[in-house]
């Protein structure tokens, strides 16, 4: 194992995963503090201009996704990203399978991330979906879900790369829950630099009086008032070409 994989693996293994996964199961999201150093955040931001690292750049206004820009990484991914993809997947896949069981769905996800990638390849989903996002003043991201194909993992994560309130203002992370036969609920989060937010990709189970039911969820970013906001989105399933 190389030093980067070891450092990230050791750092993540030290987190309180029973508490994190319980929060993730109960709320559909969980914030994990201090998973990236300031130096790692700065290196990822600096790498934004290294075009050879990316397979595609998306101008969000062109597709009415919001206002801003993001870039999809190409394979092979940076070691830091691979470490997060593999380690966090292993910790949260039991929650994903618990959700499938509670909602009486037949889908079950494999124990390791390489096996998850193989499952995607069987459906022609071979392109990495990890992306780095940049928003300037007035930038925002409309509410959406990151599915990319027939096979998708029900959770994903975002790593915050700079400081809210210092490097930018506004730009809160928004998660909405579409509760059946009720008004939608919004959760507004402000994770700090170096923090990781794990959240549901599409839906989560909620226990009612007659068992579990499905609550659909979407996420987005509220408008920035000033500065530049950078974040790294890690999605566990690959996408179609």
Secondary structure, DSSP 8 states (H G I E B T S, - for coil): --HHHHHHHHHHHTS-HHHHHHHHHHHSEEEE---S-HHHHHHHHHGGG-GGGEEEEEEGGGGTSEESEEEEE-SS--HHHHHHHHHHHHHHHHHHHHHHHHTT------SSHHHHHHHHHHTTEEE---EEEEE-TT-EEEEE----SS---SEEEEEE-S-BTTTEEE--EEEEEE-TTS--EEEEE---TT-EEEEESSEEEEEETTEEEEEEEEEEE--EEEE-EEEEEEESS-EE-
